[in-house]
Amino acid sequence: MAKIKILLFIVFLTNSTAQINTEKYRSTGEELETKFFLDITATFEYGNTEKKEAEFQGQLDHLTESYNLIFAGKGEYNFTDKSEFANYGLLHLRFIKIIDEEFKWEFYTQANYDVVRKVKLRYLAGLGLRTKLFTLDKSNFWIGSSFMFEKEKFDIPNSAVHEINPSQFRWSNYLTYKLQLKDDLLISSVIYYQPMFKDFSDSKLLNETTIKIDINTTLSLKVEQIFRYDTNPPDGVKKFDSKSTFGLVLTF
């Protein structure tokens, strides 16, 4: 089964960050199959701010009885009158070993860069466990925890207070849920908490919540709110970011 989703945002309000939410890349289908989707987002701003952007997200899921394999990519390209550049890019690979109906082992690796947050390169790899907390009607709640290695290279001067090439081990934890309130109304959310093992005051926090309303089998409305907090960002980068998007989803 092949599935392509084209996401057309009609309103874009942002205090933006290149957002990385690996939970979004996870398939929620029960069928044993190979699936593919593609999201394309266009952003246009005129007036005090002149901005034209295109964002692409793609994912390939291979689902079997014993394991799931996910390969995902994401990128954003900025078009302006004076310059063109890629804001960020990401590649993510995840292998999920199914233990039973409740527990799954997860191994993942990822590479990305982010111009806005001054990340020239970020590499990470992790191993952990995911389990279902409970199921309520058509709603599901999961938690996950993993041991993660992270290596970053920042685009900051040698005189910066923040380390330019840090490497650290983090404890990555998440809580995620999907609430199917009606057949045509879905609310999904994920919260990540990633403290450094040797210093819990150095942590990253992410929350992403999405409301999706189906108009028909092809067209849906989608509202998304993202919050991100980093207690120790590189020099010149704010600790807090938020992003709001409103749009349409076409599914084929």
N, C-alpha and C positions, 0 to 999 in steps of 0.2 A: 504494500500500500504506500503510495506516495502522497504527501500532503504539502501544499505550498500556501503560505500565509503572506499576504502583502499588507503591511501596516502603514496607513496613511494618516499622519497626525494633522488635525485641522487647527489645533491651538497648541502653542508651546510656551510655557512659562518656566523659566529656569534660573537657578543660581548653580550653574551646571558643573558636573564632574563626569569624567569617564567612568561609568558605573560597571562594576564587575560583580555579577550575581550568578554564581555557578549553579545555584538551585534552580534558576530559570531554565537551565539547559537540560534538566532532568525530564524524561518522559513519564507521563502519568497513565499511559494506556496499559490495559491488562492483556491485550492481544500479543501473541508471539509473532513478530513481524519486523520488517525493516522500514523505517519512516524517515522522511526528510521534510524540513520546512525552511522557508526563507522569509524573513521580515525585512522590509525596506521602509525606512522612515525618512521623510523629507521635512526640513525646517526652513521657514522663510521669515525674516524679520526686517522691517523697514522703518525709517524714521530716525530716532536717536541712536538706534543700533541697527547696523546693516549686517545681516548674516544670512548666508545660504549654506545649508548643510545637508548631507545625505548619510544615513546610517544603515549599515547592512548587518544582519545577523542570520547565520545559517547553522543548522544542526542535523546530524545524521545519527539516528538511533538504531541499534541492532539488538533486538530483544529475543532471548531464548529462555528455556525453562531453568537453566543453571546459571546464566550470567546475562548482564546487559553491557553493551559497549556504546559509549557516547563520544562523538567528536564534534566540536563546536568551534565556530569562529565569529568574530565580531569586529567591526571597524567603523570609523566615522571620518568623512572627508569634508573639509571646509572650503567653500568657494566664496571668494570676495573679489572686489574690483581690482585690488592691488596684488593679491597673492592667492595661491592655492596650496593647501597642506593637509596632511592626515593628522587629525586630532589624537586618535588612539587606534590601537589594534590589539587583538587578543586571539590566541589559540588555546583550546582546552580539550584535554583527553581524559576520560573517566572510565574505569573498569569496575563493574559492580558484580560481586560474587554473591549469589543468593544462597543463604544458609537454610532458612525456612520462611514461613509466611511473615514472621515478625522481624527477623534480623538479616542484615546484609553487610558484607565487607565492602569497603570502597577504597580504591586506589585512584589517585588523580595527579595530573601534572598540568602545568599551565605556564605560558609565556605571554607577556603583554608589555606595552609601552603606553604612556599617557603624557602628552605634551603639556596640558593644562596643569597637571599636578607635578610636573618636572621629573617624571619617571622615564629615563632613557630606556631602561630594561628592567623587568621584574620577572623572576623565575621562581616557581614554587612546585613542591611535590608533597603529597601527604597520603597517609594510610589511616583508616578509621572505621568506625562501626555506625550503622544507621538502624533505628528501630521505630516501629509504629507505636505511638502512645495509646491511641484509641481511635475507634471509628464511631461516628454518630450519624445515623441515617446515611446520607450521601456525602458526609464530611469526614475528612481524615486529618490526623495530627501526627507529625513525626519529629524525632529529635536525632541529631547526629553529632559525633565527636571524633576528632582525629588529631594525630600528631603531624605537624606540618613544618617543612623546612622552607625558608623564604630568603631569596637573595635579590637585592635591588641595586641599581645604579642610577643616581640622581644627576640631573643637569643643573648643578649648583657650583659656585666658585669654590676654590680651595680654602678660602677664608670663611666659609659658611660654618655655622655652629653644628648643624646636622652632619652626621657622617655621610660621605659621598657613596661608598660602596659597602653598605651594611649587610651582614648575613646573620640570621637568627632562626631559632626554633620557636614556633607558636603553637598554642593549643586552640584549635579551630572548633567552635561549637555553633550549632544552629538549631532553631525551632522553626518549623514550617507547618502551615495548615492550609487546607482548601475547603471552603464552606460552600456547598451547593445549596443555596437558600431556596431557589426555584429551578425548574428545568432550564430557564433562560437567564439565570443570575448566578454568577460565580464570584466569590471573593477569595483571593489567595494572598498569602503573606509569608515572608521569611525574615527572621532576625538572626544575624551573625554576630558572634562575639569572639574576637581573636587576640587574647593577651599573649605577650611574650613570656616564655617560661621563666627566664631569669629575672624578669621585672614586670610584674602584672600591671604596673602603672603605665606601661607602654602597650596600648591596646588599640584595636580597630573595631568599630561598631557599625553595622549596616542594617537598615530596615527597608524593605521594599514591599509595598502593598498594591494590589491590582484589583479593580472591579471590572468585570466583563459582563455585558448585557447582550444577549443574542437577539437580533431583530428577526432573522430567519436563519436557515441553515448555512447561508453564505456570508451574511453581513452581521457584524457585531460592533457595539460601542465599547471603548476601553478607556479607563481612567487609571493612571498610575502615579504613585507618589513614592519618592525615594529619599531617604535620609542617610547621610554617611558622616561618621565622626572618627577622627584620627587624633589620638592624644599627642603624637609626636610627628607631625608632618615636616617635610623639608622646609628650609628657609624660604619665606615668601609665599607659602601656601597656607590657606586658612584651615583650621581644624574641622570646621563644619561645612557641609555642602547639602543642598537640597535640590530636587528636580521634580517638576510636575508635568505630566503629559496627558493630553486628551485626544482621542482619535477614533478612527474606524479600522476595523480588521476585516479583510476579505479572505475567506478560506475556500480553497479549491481541493 
